[in-house]
Amino acid sequence: MSYTARLLEPDAGLATSLAALLEELPASLEAEERFDPRFWDSALLDPARDILGRTGKGLRARLLECSWHLADGGSDGPPDMLPVMIELLHVGSLVIDDIEDDSPMRRGEPALHRRHGLPLALNTGNWLYFLSLALISRLPMSDERRLALYEDISLALLRCHQGQALDLSVRITAVRKTDVPGLVAGTTRMKTGSLMRLGATLGARAAGGAPKRIEALGRFGGELGVGLQMLDDWSGIGVDRRREKGIEDIKLARPTWPWAWLGEDCDELSYAELVRQVRGISIDWEAERVLERIRTLLAPSAAKKIRAHLDMALVGLEEEFGECVQLEAIRADVDRLERAFD
């Protein structure tokens, strides 16, 4: 099987590694505490198995592997624990995000806080962050390199939480039209871009890449994360099967990418009227009316804006690394990502 094909497979190998890790943990947990290890199941491991056992895209883990090879990490690939660490961080962030948004579903099943209760879900989400940090000690590399990875993860988590704070608190009805594009871009780079940037950075740094290459890959990962958020935000407006998500965003007046594009392209009167309608929303059909208006205004340009952003990110990577099999795999993943939101 080719390298490209392997990267584009479903993340069955990653799921297996996560499951094996969770089965190993009770023994290490019991070592310091003298009570029946089965208590760990209901307290911690069952909720963790639940969310980690659901199928995800594995995009960050694949980006990490590509970055390892692009940074001259060798043909064998990164240590098995490294993709597991980025997935633990990502899934932990999903659990916390679902709690903060009170989302009903995640990966086709009830969100963790809906199934196991908010206290256990909150604790599990936070534990997944700390578990990822604890696993750094298992990586077969120098203490200096482990410290650098620890610093990368700590900074990414800090920036993710800063971006999430803006996303949770700032409402589009309280922001001037001219400030919206910068606010949305900054929030996205911190909230979504930081974790994708981390995936690329971890792979490159663990491989011992040169600083210039680590920076180029990290920059690409961050811009890919922005493109992913663009796709997610626009799909709630432009894709019928995700309409419920778009209605929720409008009712909560979230500062999403459609509002950023309206802030750039829409005339003052039309924009002010949309904001006025959002302020007055009390029932879903009013939100649907706003959604349809935004869809009409942005349908001719939204997909082009997203594609232009992704192309820009890819060009920067091509300039640094030239044509290679890893870039072919990354391009294919970007194309697959776009199709997933059609």
C-alpha positions in Angstrom: 0.0 0.0 0.0 1.3 3.5 -0.9 2.2 6.1 1.7 -0.6 8.3 0.4 -3.3 5.6 0.5 -2.3 4.7 4.1 -2.7 8.3 5.2 -6.1 8.5 3.7 -7.5 5.4 5.3 -9.9 5.7 8.2 -8.1 6.0 11.5 -8.6 2.4 12.6 -5.0 2.1 13.7 -5.3 5.2 15.9 -8.5 3.9 17.4 -6.7 0.7 18.3 -3.8 2.5 19.9 -6.2 4.6 22.0 -8.1 1.5 23.1 -4.9 -0.3 24.1 -3.8 2.7 26.1 -7.0 2.8 28.1 -6.8 -0.9 28.8 -3.3 -0.5 30.1 -4.2 2.4 32.5 -6.0 0.6 35.3 -2.8 -1.2 36.4 -0.8 2.0 36.5 -3.6 3.8 38.3 -4.0 1.0 40.9 -0.3 1.0 41.6 -0.5 4.0 44.0 -4.0 3.5 45.3 -5.1 0.3 47.2 -8.7 -0.2 46.1 -10.6 -2.2 43.5 -9.5 -0.9 40.1 -13.0 -1.5 38.8 -13.9 1.8 40.4 -11.9 3.5 37.7 -14.3 2.2 35.0 -17.4 4.0 36.1 -15.4 7.1 37.3 -13.2 7.7 34.4 -12.4 5.0 31.9 -15.9 4.2 30.7 -16.6 7.8 29.6 -13.2 8.0 28.0 -13.7 4.7 26.1 -17.1 6.0 25.0 -15.8 9.2 23.3 -12.5 7.8 22.1 -14.2 4.8 20.6 -16.2 7.0 18.2 -14.9 7.3 14.6 -13.2 10.7 13.8 -11.4 12.0 10.8 -8.0 11.6 12.3 -6.9 14.7 10.4 -4.5 16.0 13.0 -2.8 12.7 13.4 -2.3 12.4 9.7 -0.9 15.9 9.5 1.5 15.1 12.3 2.8 12.1 10.4 3.2 14.1 7.2 5.0 16.8 9.1 7.4 14.2 10.6 8.4 13.0 7.2 8.6 16.5 5.7 11.0 17.4 8.6 13.3 14.5 7.6 12.2 12.2 10.4 13.0 9.0 8.6 10.9 6.4 6.8 9.6 4.6 9.9 7.2 7.3 11.0 6.8 9.1 14.3 6.6 7.2 17.6 3.2 5.5 18.0 2.4 7.5 21.1 2.7 10.9 19.3 -0.5 10.7 17.1 -2.3 9.3 20.2 -1.3 12.4 22.1 -2.7 14.9 19.6 -5.9 12.8 19.3 -6.3 12.9 23.1 -6.0 16.7 23.1 -8.4 17.0 20.3 -11.1 14.8 21.8 -10.7 16.4 25.2 -11.3 19.8 23.5 -14.5 18.4 21.8 -15.8 17.2 25.2 -15.3 20.6 26.8 -16.7 22.4 23.8 -19.8 20.3 23.8 -20.4 21.1 27.5 -19.9 24.9 26.9 -22.3 24.9 23.9 -24.6 22.2 25.4 -24.4 20.3 22.1 -26.7 17.3 21.9 -24.6 15.1 19.7 -20.9 14.3 18.9 -19.8 11.9 16.2 -23.2 10.5 15.7 -24.0 9.7 19.4 -25.1 11.8 22.4 -22.5 14.2 23.6 -20.6 12.9 26.6 -22.2 15.3 29.1 -25.7 14.2 27.9 -24.9 10.5 28.3 -22.7 10.5 31.4 -23.7 13.8 33.1 -21.8 17.1 33.2 -19.5 16.5 36.2 -18.0 13.2 34.8 -17.8 14.6 31.2 -16.0 17.7 32.4 -13.6 15.7 34.5 -13.0 13.3 31.6 -12.3 16.1 29.1 -9.8 17.8 31.4 -8.2 14.4 32.2 -7.6 13.8 28.4 -5.6 17.0 28.3 -3.4 16.0 31.2 -3.1 12.4 30.0 -1.6 13.7 26.8 1.0 15.7 28.7 1.8 12.8 30.9 2.5 10.6 27.9 5.4 12.9 26.8 7.7 10.9 29.2 7.1 7.8 27.1 8.5 9.3 23.9 11.8 7.8 22.8 13.7 11.1 22.5 16.0 13.4 24.5 14.8 15.3 27.5 15.5 18.5 25.6 13.2 17.5 22.8 10.5 16.3 25.3 10.6 19.7 27.0 10.1 21.5 23.7 7.0 19.3 23.0 5.7 20.1 26.5 6.1 23.8 25.8 4.4 23.5 22.4 1.4 21.7 24.0 1.1 24.1 26.9 1.1 27.1 24.6 -1.5 25.5 22.3 -3.8 24.8 25.1 -3.5 28.3 26.5 -4.3 29.8 23.1 -7.2 27.4 22.5 -8.8 28.5 25.8 -8.3 32.2 25.0 -10.0 31.7 21.7 -12.8 29.8 23.2 -13.3 32.5 25.8 -13.9 35.0 22.9 -16.2 32.6 21.1 -18.3 32.0 24.2 -18.6 35.6 25.3 -18.6 38.0 22.3 -21.8 38.4 20.3 -22.0 39.7 16.8 -24.7 42.2 17.9 -22.1 43.9 20.1 -19.3 44.3 17.5 -18.9 47.0 14.9 -19.0 45.8 11.3 -15.4 46.9 10.6 -14.2 44.9 13.6 -15.9 41.6 12.8 -13.4 40.2 10.2 -10.4 40.7 12.5 -12.3 39.3 15.6 -13.4 36.1 13.7 -9.9 35.6 12.2 -8.2 36.1 15.6 -10.6 33.9 17.5 -10.3 31.1 14.9 -6.5 31.2 14.9 -6.5 30.7 18.6 -9.3 28.3 19.0 -9.2 26.0 16.0 -5.9 27.0 14.3 -3.8 26.4 17.5 -4.6 22.7 17.8 -4.1 22.0 14.1 -0.8 24.0 14.2 0.2 21.9 17.2 -0.3 18.7 15.2 2.1 19.9 12.5 4.6 21.3 15.0 4.7 18.2 17.1 5.5 16.0 14.1 8.2 18.3 12.8 9.8 19.0 16.2 9.8 15.3 17.3 11.6 14.5 14.0 14.3 17.0 14.8 13.4 19.3 12.0 15.2 22.6 11.4 13.5 25.7 13.0 12.6 27.0 9.5 10.8 23.8 8.6 9.1 23.5 12.0 7.8 27.1 11.5 6.6 26.5 8.0 4.7 23.4 8.9 3.2 25.0 12.0 2.1 28.0 9.9 0.4 25.7 7.4 -1.3 23.7 10.2 -2.7 26.9 11.7 -4.0 28.1 8.3 -5.5 24.6 7.7 -7.3 24.9 11.0 -8.7 28.3 9.9 -9.9 26.7 6.7 -11.5 23.9 8.6 -13.4 26.5 10.7 -14.5 28.3 7.6 -15.9 25.1 6.2 -17.7 24.3 9.4 -19.2 27.7 9.8 -20.3 28.0 6.2 -21.8 24.5 6.1 -24.3 25.6 8.7 -25.6 28.2 6.3 -25.0 26.6 2.9 -25.6 22.8 3.5 -29.2 21.8 4.2 -28.3 18.7 6.4 -26.3 21.0 8.8 -29.0 23.7 8.9 -29.7 23.1 12.6 -26.1 24.1 13.4 -26.4 27.3 11.3 -29.7 28.2 13.1 -28.0 27.7 16.5 -25.1 30.0 15.5 -27.5 32.7 14.4 -29.7 32.5 17.5 -26.7 32.7 19.7 -25.2 35.5 17.6 -21.9 33.8 17.4 -19.1 35.6 15.5 -18.6 33.1 12.7 -17.0 33.3 9.3 -20.2 34.2 7.4 -20.4 37.3 9.5 -16.7 38.1 8.8 -17.4 37.9 5.1 -20.5 40.0 5.4 -18.4 42.6 7.4 -16.0 42.7 4.4 -18.5 42.6 1.5 -21.9 43.7 2.6 -23.1 47.4 2.5 -23.7 49.2 5.8 -27.5 49.2 5.6 -27.9 45.5 4.7 -25.5 44.5 7.4 -27.2 46.7 10.0 -30.6 45.2 9.1 -29.3 41.6 9.5 -27.9 42.5 13.0 -31.2 44.1 13.9 -33.0 40.9 12.9 -30.7 38.8 15.0 -31.3 41.0 18.1 -35.1 40.3 17.7 -35.0 36.5 17.3 -37.3 34.7 19.6 -38.2 31.6 17.6 -36.5 29.4 15.1 -38.3 30.6 12.0 -36.9 34.1 12.6 -33.5 32.6 12.7 -34.2 30.7 9.5 -35.2 33.9 7.8 -31.8 35.4 8.7 -30.1 32.2 7.6 -31.7 32.4 4.1 -30.7 36.0 3.7 -27.1 35.3 4.6 -27.1 32.3 2.3 -28.4 34.4 -0.6 -25.7 37.1 0.0 -22.8 34.7 0.4 -23.6 31.7 -1.8 -21.8 33.2 -4.9 -18.6 33.8 -3.0 -18.3 31.6 0.2 -16.8 28.5 -1.4 -14.4 30.6 -3.4 -13.2 32.4 -0.3 -12.6 29.0 1.5 -10.8 27.5 -1.5 -8.6 30.6 -1.9 -7.6 30.4 1.8 -6.7 26.7 1.5 -4.8 27.2 -1.7 -2.8 30.0 -0.1 -1.8 27.7 2.7 -0.8 25.0 0.3 1.3 27.3 -1.8 3.3 28.3 1.3 4.0 24.7 2.0 5.0 24.0 -1.6 7.4 26.9 -1.6 9.2 25.4 1.4 9.2 21.7 0.5 8.6 21.4 -3.2 6.7 18.5 -4.7 6.7 15.2 -2.7 4.5 12.4 -1.7 3.6 14.0 1.6 2.3 17.1 -0.1 0.2 14.9 -2.4 -1.3 13.3 0.7 -2.0 16.7 2.3 -3.7 18.0 -0.8 -5.9 14.9 -1.0 -6.9 15.3 2.6 -7.8 19.0 2.0 -9.9 18.0 -1.0 -11.6 15.2 1.1 -12.2 17.7 3.9 -14.0 20.1 1.5 -16.2 17.3 0.1 -17.2 16.2 3.7 -18.9 19.6 4.1 -20.7 19.6 0.7 
